[in-house]
Amino acid sequence: MSLQQIKAFSDAARENSELGGKLKECQKIRDMLTLGTEYGFAMDEVELYPPNEPQFTEDQLSEKLVKALLRV
C-alpha cells in the first residue's frame, strides 16, 4: 500500500506545481515524509529505498534526496 501512496504522491507533485516546488525544497527524507502527510499521503520510509523501484525522477528532488533515493 505504501508504494502506491509514494507513487500517488510523486504523480501529485508532477501535476501540482506548488507541491512540486515544496518537494524540490526538501533536503531530508523526514521533510519529504512530513510534506506527504500534509497532503494526505501515508508513506513508509523503508519503501523509498532499493530494491524498490524509484517513484521519483531526478528533476523532482533536491540534490541530497537524489543521492539518497536514486543512487545516481
N, CA, C and O atoms as a GROMACS GRO file, in nm:
protein
  288
    1MET      N    1   0.083  -0.121   0.000
    1MET     CA    2   0.000   0.000   0.000
    1MET      C    3   0.086   0.125   0.000
    1MET      O    4   0.054   0.223  -0.068
    2SER      N    5   0.193   0.123   0.074
    2SER     CA    6   0.277   0.240   0.085
    2SER      C    7   0.340   0.277  -0.050
    2SER      O    8   0.355   0.395  -0.082
    3LEU      N    9   0.378   0.176  -0.130
    3LEU     CA   10   0.434   0.206  -0.262
    3LEU      C   11   0.332   0.279  -0.349
    3LEU      O   12   0.368   0.369  -0.425
    4GLN      N   13   0.205   0.241  -0.337
    4GLN     CA   14   0.101   0.311  -0.411
    4GLN      C   15   0.088   0.455  -0.364
    4GLN      O   16   0.066   0.546  -0.445
    5GLN      N   17   0.103   0.477  -0.234
    5GLN     CA   18   0.097   0.613  -0.178
    5GLN      C   19   0.216   0.696  -0.227
    5GLN      O   20   0.201   0.814  -0.260
    6ILE      N   21   0.333   0.634  -0.233
    6ILE     CA   22   0.453   0.704  -0.280
    6ILE      C   23   0.435   0.742  -0.426
    6ILE      O   24   0.465   0.855  -0.465
    7LYS      N   25   0.387   0.649  -0.508
    7LYS     CA   26   0.363   0.678  -0.650
    7LYS      C   27   0.259   0.788  -0.665
    7LYS      O   28   0.275   0.878  -0.747
    8ALA      N   29   0.152   0.780  -0.587
    8ALA     CA   30   0.047   0.883  -0.595
    8ALA      C   31   0.102   1.020  -0.554
    8ALA      O   32   0.067   1.121  -0.615
    9PHE      N   33   0.187   1.023  -0.453
    9PHE     CA   34   0.249   1.149  -0.409
    9PHE      C   35   0.338   1.205  -0.519
    9PHE      O   36   0.334   1.325  -0.548
   10SER      N   37   0.418   1.118  -0.580
   10SER     CA   38   0.504   1.161  -0.689
   10SER      C   39   0.422   1.217  -0.805
   10SER      O   40   0.453   1.322  -0.860
   11ASP      N   41   0.316   1.145  -0.842
   11ASP     CA   42   0.229   1.191  -0.951
   11ASP      C   43   0.164   1.326  -0.916
   11ASP      O   44   0.155   1.415  -1.001
   12ALA      N   45   0.119   1.339  -0.792
   12ALA     CA   46   0.056   1.464  -0.748
   12ALA      C   47   0.156   1.580  -0.756
   12ALA      O   48   0.120   1.692  -0.792
   13ALA      N   49   0.281   1.552  -0.721
   13ALA     CA   50   0.384   1.656  -0.726
   13ALA      C   51   0.414   1.698  -0.870
   13ALA      O   52   0.451   1.812  -0.894
   14ARG      N   53   0.397   1.607  -0.963
   14ARG     CA   54   0.416   1.642  -1.105
   14ARG      C   55   0.302   1.731  -1.155
   14ARG      O   56   0.322   1.822  -1.235
   15GLU      N   57   0.182   1.702  -1.107
   15GLU     CA   58   0.063   1.773  -1.153
   15GLU      C   59   0.040   1.906  -1.082
   15GLU      O   60  -0.017   1.998  -1.141
   16ASN      N   61   0.084   1.916  -0.958
   16ASN     CA   62   0.060   2.035  -0.876
   16ASN      C   63   0.192   2.110  -0.859
   16ASN      O   64   0.281   2.063  -0.787
   17SER      N   65   0.206   2.224  -0.925
   17SER     CA   66   0.335   2.295  -0.922
   17SER      C   67   0.372   2.342  -0.782
   17SER      O   68   0.491   2.348  -0.748
   18GLU      N   69   0.273   2.377  -0.700
   18GLU     CA   70   0.302   2.419  -0.563
   18GLU      C   71   0.363   2.303  -0.484
   18GLU      O   72   0.465   2.319  -0.417
   19LEU      N   73   0.300   2.187  -0.492
   19LEU     CA   74   0.351   2.069  -0.423
   19LEU      C   75   0.487   2.029  -0.480
   19LEU      O   76   0.578   1.993  -0.406
   20GLY      N   77   0.500   2.035  -0.611
   20GLY     CA   78   0.628   2.001  -0.675
   20GLY      C   79   0.741   2.091  -0.628
   20GLY      O   80   0.852   2.044  -0.605
   21GLY      N   81   0.713   2.219  -0.612
   21GLY     CA   82   0.813   2.313  -0.563
   21GLY      C   83   0.853   2.284  -0.419
   21GLY      O   84   0.970   2.291  -0.383
   22LYS      N   85   0.754   2.250  -0.338
   22LYS     CA   86   0.782   2.218  -0.198
   22LYS      C   87   0.864   2.089  -0.189
   22LYS      O   88   0.954   2.078  -0.106
   23LEU      N   89   0.832   1.992  -0.273
   23LEU     CA   90   0.907   1.866  -0.274
   23LEU      C   91   1.053   1.892  -0.313
   23LEU      O   92   1.144   1.836  -0.253
   24LYS      N   93   1.073   1.973  -0.412
   24LYS     CA   94   1.209   2.005  -0.458
   24LYS      C   95   1.290   2.074  -0.348
   24LYS      O   96   1.412   2.061  -0.344
   25GLU      N   97   1.224   2.146  -0.259
   25GLU     CA   98   1.292   2.216  -0.149
   25GLU      C   99   1.332   2.122  -0.034
   25GLU      O  100   1.417   2.157   0.047
   26CYS      N  101   1.270   2.004  -0.027
   26CYS     CA  102   1.300   1.910   0.083
   26CYS      C  103   1.445   1.862   0.074
   26CYS      O  104   1.490   1.816  -0.030
   27GLN      N  105   1.516   1.874   0.185
   27GLN     CA  106   1.655   1.832   0.190
   27GLN      C  107   1.674   1.700   0.263
   27GLN      O  108   1.778   1.636   0.252
   28LYS      N  109   1.572   1.658   0.338
   28LYS     CA  110   1.581   1.536   0.416
   28LYS      C  111   1.459   1.450   0.390
   28LYS      O  112   1.351   1.500   0.358
   29ILE      N  113   1.477   1.319   0.404
   29ILE     CA  114   1.366   1.226   0.388
   29ILE      C  115   1.252   1.262   0.483
   29ILE      O  116   1.135   1.260   0.444
   30ARG      N  117   1.286   1.296   0.605
   30ARG     CA  118   1.186   1.333   0.705
   30ARG      C  119   1.101   1.449   0.655
   30ARG      O  120   0.979   1.450   0.673
   31ASP      N  121   1.165   1.548   0.592
   31ASP     CA  122   1.091   1.663   0.537
   31ASP      C  123   0.993   1.617   0.429
   31ASP      O  124   0.879   1.663   0.423
   32MET      N  125   1.039   1.527   0.344
   32MET     CA  126   0.955   1.477   0.236
   32MET      C  127   0.836   1.397   0.291
   32MET      O  128   0.724   1.410   0.242
   33LEU      N  129   0.861   1.316   0.392
   33LEU     CA  130   0.753   1.238   0.453
   33LEU      C  131   0.651   1.329   0.520
   33LEU      O  132   0.530   1.305   0.511
   34THR      N  133   0.698   1.433   0.586
   34THR     CA  134   0.609   1.530   0.650
   34THR      C  135   0.524   1.602   0.545
   34THR      O  136   0.404   1.620   0.564
   35LEU      N  137   0.587   1.641   0.436
   35LEU     CA  138   0.514   1.708   0.328
   35LEU      C  139   0.406   1.614   0.272
   35LEU      O  140   0.293   1.656   0.249
   36GLY      N  141   0.443   1.490   0.251
   36GLY     CA  142   0.346   1.393   0.202
   36GLY      C  143   0.227   1.380   0.296
   36GLY      O  144   0.112   1.375   0.252
   37THR      N  145   0.255   1.373   0.425
   37THR     CA  146   0.149   1.362   0.526
   37THR      C  147   0.058   1.484   0.522
   37THR      O  148  -0.064   1.472   0.533
   38GLU      N  149   0.118   1.602   0.506
   38GLU     CA  150   0.039   1.726   0.499
   38GLU      C  151  -0.058   1.724   0.380
   38GLU      O  152  -0.165   1.784   0.386
   39TYR      N  153  -0.020   1.654   0.274
   39TYR     CA  154  -0.104   1.645   0.155
   39TYR      C  155  -0.189   1.518   0.152
   39TYR      O  156  -0.254   1.489   0.051
   40GLY      N  157  -0.188   1.442   0.262
   40GLY     CA  158  -0.277   1.327   0.274
   40GLY      C  159  -0.220   1.194   0.227
   40GLY      O  160  -0.295   1.100   0.204
   41PHE      N  161  -0.088   1.185   0.214
   41PHE     CA  162  -0.026   1.061   0.170
   41PHE      C  163   0.045   0.994   0.287
   41PHE      O  164   0.122   1.058   0.359
   42ALA      N  165   0.019   0.865   0.306
   42ALA     CA  166   0.081   0.788   0.414
   42ALA      C  167   0.193   0.704   0.353
   42ALA      O  168   0.168   0.604   0.287
   43MET      N  169   0.317   0.746   0.376
   43MET     CA  170   0.432   0.679   0.315
   43MET      C  171   0.521   0.618   0.422
   43MET      O  172   0.534   0.672   0.532
   44ASP      N  173   0.581   0.505   0.388
   44ASP     CA  174   0.674   0.437   0.475
   44ASP      C  175   0.815   0.460   0.420
   44ASP      O  176   0.843   0.426   0.304
   45GLU      N  177   0.902   0.516   0.501
   45GLU     CA  178   1.037   0.550   0.454
   45GLU      C  179   1.109   0.430   0.393
   45GLU      O  180   1.179   0.445   0.293
   46VAL      N  181   1.093   0.313   0.450
   46VAL     CA  182   1.162   0.194   0.402
   46VAL      C  183   1.127   0.165   0.256
   46VAL      O  184   1.211   0.115   0.181
   47GLU      N  185   1.006   0.195   0.217
   47GLU     CA  186   0.961   0.169   0.080
   47GLU      C  187   1.026   0.261  -0.023
   47GLU      O  188   1.016   0.236  -0.143
   48LEU      N  189   1.090   0.368   0.022
   48LEU     CA  190   1.153   0.463  -0.071
   48LEU      C  191   1.285   0.412  -0.128
   48LEU      O  192   1.330   0.458  -0.233
   49TYR      N  193   1.346   0.318  -0.061
   49TYR     CA  194   1.481   0.272  -0.095
   49TYR      C  195   1.480   0.145  -0.178
   49TYR      O  196   1.382   0.070  -0.178
   50PRO      N  197   1.592   0.122  -0.251
   50PRO     CA  198   1.606  -0.006  -0.321
   50PRO      C  199   1.592  -0.120  -0.222
   50PRO      O  200   1.627  -0.103  -0.105
   51PRO      N  201   1.543  -0.233  -0.263
   51PRO     CA  202   1.528  -0.279  -0.402
   51PRO      C  203   1.401  -0.229  -0.471
   51PRO      O  204   1.378  -0.265  -0.587
   52ASN      N  205   1.320  -0.150  -0.406
   52ASN     CA  206   1.200  -0.096  -0.471
   52ASN      C  207   1.239  -0.001  -0.582
   52ASN      O  208   1.340   0.069  -0.574
   53GLU      N  209   1.160  -0.001  -0.686
   53GLU     CA  210   1.183   0.090  -0.798
   53GLU      C  211   1.162   0.234  -0.754
   53GLU      O  212   1.068   0.263  -0.680
   54PRO      N  213   1.248   0.326  -0.800
   54PRO     CA  214   1.228   0.467  -0.766
   54PRO      C  215   1.095   0.518  -0.821
   54PRO      O  216   1.057   0.487  -0.934
   55GLN      N  217   1.025   0.595  -0.741
   55GLN     CA  218   0.897   0.652  -0.782
   55GLN      C  219   0.910   0.799  -0.819
   55GLN      O  220   0.814   0.861  -0.866
   56PHE      N  221   1.028   0.855  -0.797
   56PHE     CA  222   1.053   0.996  -0.827
   56PHE      C  223   1.156   1.006  -0.938
   56PHE      O  224   1.235   0.914  -0.960
   57THR      N  225   1.155   1.118  -1.007
   57THR     CA  226   1.257   1.145  -1.107
   57THR      C  227   1.356   1.246  -1.050
   57THR      O  228   1.327   1.318  -0.954
   58GLU      N  229   1.471   1.251  -1.110
   58GLU     CA  230   1.578   1.337  -1.061
   58GLU      C  231   1.535   1.483  -1.056
   58GLU      O  232   1.575   1.556  -0.965
   59ASP      N  233   1.456   1.526  -1.152
   59ASP     CA  234   1.414   1.667  -1.156
   59ASP      C  235   1.311   1.702  -1.049
   59ASP      O  236   1.283   1.821  -1.028
   60GLN      N  237   1.254   1.604  -0.980
   60GLN     CA  238   1.155   1.630  -0.875
   60GLN      C  239   1.219   1.655  -0.739
   60GLN      O  240   1.155   1.712  -0.651
   61LEU      N  241   1.344   1.614  -0.722
   61LEU     CA  242   1.405   1.610  -0.589
   61LEU      C  243   1.525   1.704  -0.577
   61LEU      O  244   1.586   1.742  -0.677
   62SER      N  245   1.556   1.740  -0.454
   62SER     CA  246   1.678   1.816  -0.428
   62SER      C  247   1.798   1.725  -0.454
   62SER      O  248   1.784   1.603  -0.461
   63GLU      N  249   1.913   1.785  -0.469
   63GLU     CA  250   2.036   1.708  -0.495
   63GLU      C  251   2.061   1.604  -0.386
   63GLU      O  252   2.102   1.492  -0.415
   64LYS      N  253   2.037   1.642  -0.260
   64LYS     CA  254   2.057   1.548  -0.148
   64LYS      C  255   1.965   1.428  -0.158
   64LYS      O  256   2.008   1.315  -0.137
   65LEU      N  257   1.839   1.453  -0.189
   65LEU     CA  258   1.745   1.342  -0.199
   65LEU      C  259   1.770   1.256  -0.322
   65LEU      O  260   1.748   1.135  -0.319
   66VAL      N  261   1.817   1.316  -0.430
   66VAL     CA  262   1.854   1.238  -0.547
   66VAL      C  263   1.962   1.137  -0.509
   66VAL      O  264   1.952   1.020  -0.544
   67LYS      N  265   2.063   1.183  -0.438
   67LYS     CA  266   2.172   1.093  -0.398
   67LYS      C  267   2.122   0.984  -0.304
   67LYS      O  268   2.166   0.870  -0.312
   68ALA      N  269   2.030   1.019  -0.215
   68ALA     CA  270   1.981   0.922  -0.116
   68ALA      C  271   1.885   0.820  -0.176
   68ALA      O  272   1.889   0.702  -0.142
   69LEU      N  273   1.799   0.865  -0.266
   69LEU     CA  274   1.692   0.778  -0.314
   69LEU      C  275   1.716   0.717  -0.450
   69LEU      O  276   1.670   0.606  -0.478
   70LEU      N  277   1.787   0.787  -0.536
   70LEU     CA  278   1.803   0.739  -0.673
   70LEU      C  279   1.938   0.675  -0.698
   70LEU      O  280   1.960   0.613  -0.803
   71ARG      N  281   2.029   0.690  -0.604
   71ARG     CA  282   2.162   0.630  -0.616
   71ARG      C  283   2.230   0.669  -0.746
   71ARG      O  284   2.289   0.586  -0.815
   72VAL      N  285   2.222   0.797  -0.779
   72VAL     CA  286   2.282   0.850  -0.903
   72VAL      C  287   2.425   0.888  -0.878
   72VAL      O  288   2.493   0.934  -0.970
   0.00000   0.00000   0.00000
